[in-house]
Amino acid sequence: MATLIVQSSECTNLEGILNSSTFIVRYDTEISVENLKDHISQYSSIRNFGLHVQQKDHRLILLTDQELTKSTLTNKSSSVYEFFRWLITEKLIEGAFIDFLLTTPIQDSSQLGMAIQSISKKQVSVRLVSRFLAADLAPHHRRIVDIYLNNDRMKASINSRANSAHTRYERIRTVGKGAFGSAVLYRRRDDSSLVIIKEINMYDLDSSQRRLALNEVSLLSRIEHPNIIAYYDSFEEDGLLMIEMEYADGGTLAQMLSRTQTFIEETTITDMMIQMLSAVSYLHENSVLHRDLKTANIFLTKDAFVKIGDFGISKIMGTETLAQGAKTVVGTPYYISPEMCSGVAYNEKSDMWALGCILYEMCCLKKAFEGDNLPALVNNIMTCTYAPVKAPYSAEIKMVIRELLQLEPQKRPSASIALKMLRPSEHVRQRTASSSMRASATFSTLYELHTSSISLSSISRLPSRITIKQICLSESHALILTTDNDIYAWGNNTSGQLGIEGISKIENPKLVENLKGRDIHTIATGISFSVICCDRGTILTMGSSKYIGLGPDASDARKPVLIEQLLRENVKDVICGFEHTIAILESGEVYAWGSNECGQLGLPKVDHVYVPTKITLPSNKKAVNGKAGRDATMLLTDDGCLIAMGSNKHNKLNLTQRMGFFAKEKKDNSEYVSKPTILQGFPERVVDFSVGSYHTGVILESGQVMLFGRNDNGELGQGHCQKMAVRCLRPVKSLLHHACTQVLCGDGFTLVATTEQELYFWGRKESSRRKDDVGIFIEDLEQTVTEKKPLLRRATGEYLDSNVIMIPSLILRLQDQRRDKGICLSRIALAGKRVLVAVDSLEGKKLPSALSECSRRASDPIEADSMRTWLREELEQAEVIPMEQSKKTMHFRSDSSLLREIEELKKKIKEQDTTFEGHRMQMSDLQLKLQELQSRQAFLRKSEPPPEYERPSVSYNRLFPDRPTSSTCIIL
């Protein structure tokens, strides 16, 4: 394997200082690329290829007018690209090194390396060695130079170093001050390059501080990463330790955030965070803790590159530290982790906590944890008390924040895992897309999900190029709000709730002309009324006089009417239940009006409120969000708590208490809670929730889904229809490995959406319910599907119902097979049994639909029953994965026989017709059989990862027995 240096005639001659095993090719830059190839062609199997081509003006010139830049290396028609493609594919071995021997540092060095590596699939490493002829070269650079050059000859031929640093550097200005010294911007006199020199007065430091200063030099000399400030040199002069480092000309992240007035684009945040995670992952892989990650130590370049710096208090983790963790409390208070606050051992997960604080600060433009004093700040950190992310960012980035800010260190992801969670490939595709693609908006297609048949049908008569911002659905009518501030309405209009005069019912979506031209923030709907919240905090209402908040003497409003009582308030959100409305102010205060029969307004001793009335929240809490059901209301506070009021029937608000350890439920527990009450018992902060007619669901920061309330149809997702114990919160186990973002509680069923663009369903499929239906277990359901046997009968004499799905079942997946195609499940709305689903796609790549095949003229009748949509075709063509009948039969027969054996043992034990020893053996046998049954059920309920998006096959769904060939709905 050869070692070769290619040197242009414009550069310093290296022939006199080469190693004996190193070959050199000197050439004139005016030759052609073919002549250069001829010079190199005599060498083969090159492992180390050095390039000494830097000119006096600091440019890298391979040939005349052929500069080595990112653009020339990615332009397939350039001579530079042609040369490196030939070199890598034909001359270099797998794993070879391309080393640039530089006299002066260059900008965009990391981009240069990545461009060369992208030319060919062959694995090569690109390294850049700055000032390679310097006598005091950094150790890791010295090892590279020693491959090519003889160190003793270099020392003899190169002039000794000047005694004074001032003869070699020109001081420009001080750019920052730290605990031990100052960071000063200098210009090198020999090449005019800008560098940062950290000046540390060693005489002013004690022994421990001097160790920290020398620790930084030691660490910087060991690490090399494109997203870490590069170390050039270090020396001491007149008691000053000077550390020469790379200059990041874009300032710090803290400075950038202080200048930012509006929310930063998510792609920008993601790209910067990916670079930080890449650097931190490199540090942790090399057993280095940074311990002082903060926005002031994140440096930026003008070309948007991130550089992590300031390793003064970093620590190299030895064997003991890796095993037991570090214990010294260091770092900036705003970014220190809970384990550092409590004084226990910590590890690299403390750096991950700091990255979570930085990511939160980039999204919210404020620190995650603040306090009037240090004890208050520490208390907020120890309790993980921070306001939810309110900015318009995706569920994925909010999920990463929640994962990084987990209170327990072991629950936080590592840097490499967090890097995968941000899905860099998607954002890279967005960044490298054409300008027209970047500028294009998304457009929405609206569907209705029929829970009885688990199928979708498109909503007709909507414009083809709209983007849906919000969907509101009641049992009588529906409204959608677009990003153009247009509102489309359809359904019952007997009380004027659609805002369209002169029509009692509208079958298809129609534009509400009375709201045209208004700045609309949010919308909400009740059974016979609608509420509109405008951008400046004013409220418009329309519909039944009883629920629109205009007083007891008001009449039905058939067009939008302003609620004058709230003109002095800045309303930011409105939510509607069946017969009531909640308005949330910017200040966190809450007003309510409408029906209060079950206490859903949080106002005791009042059955109905005709005008907006202020609610008193407990403990001076501030509401930021809310959801309302038929007869109950829940509010989310700024610290992640839930406040509930209204009907607690079936304990759907999780407010029922017990008297004591063995006591039954309190006799004075009311089904109606008219006073706003904080829900207790959640192990983590709540990020999403839904209030149904009979049950309620919440999603915690960890992504766990918890449900409480009635369980007659298995809607709590526990695999049975039994009543749940009071205050017994259990996560839905089959969704533990999914990142859940939205939960919706319908009448007898539950829906959950995930970040993987999937929708899960469980509970009752049909709207009607027979009295003798008590649900169906997975074992019985599979037996019905595969063996076509009659439904089993329980010991109580009640028959099992095949329309009840006990565990979450995947019913919808958005599958992005084309890499240039954007598609997402954007909005879901639910009321009773009605479900509307909005799907977004990029302009020019709109979802195929029946609407594109038929006329859009208003006079053309469209029959939904005769419409042959793309979804029906997809369902008909969906692949069914066959299962061997012998294996299935054996499995289900063994389950059935096991159940029979368990029942027989129960009877024998109940009869107590054996001796004590026989009774003990029967109990032991029963316990073993129950454990076997539980393990089988756990296997059946185990959540499997979805198929890869590039794979068009669909997994067989065994949870829908009414169709001979069941298939999962997939949107392509």
Order of alpha helices (4+ residues) and beta strands (2+ residues): beta-beta-alpha-beta-beta-beta-alpha-alpha-beta-alpha-beta-alpha-alpha-beta-beta-beta-alpha-beta-beta-alpha-alpha-beta-beta-beta-beta-alpha-alpha-alpha-alpha-alpha-alpha-alpha-alpha-beta-beta-beta-beta-beta-beta-beta-beta-beta-beta-beta-beta-beta-beta-beta-beta-beta-beta-beta-beta-beta-beta-beta-beta-alpha-beta-beta-beta-alpha-alpha-alpha-beta
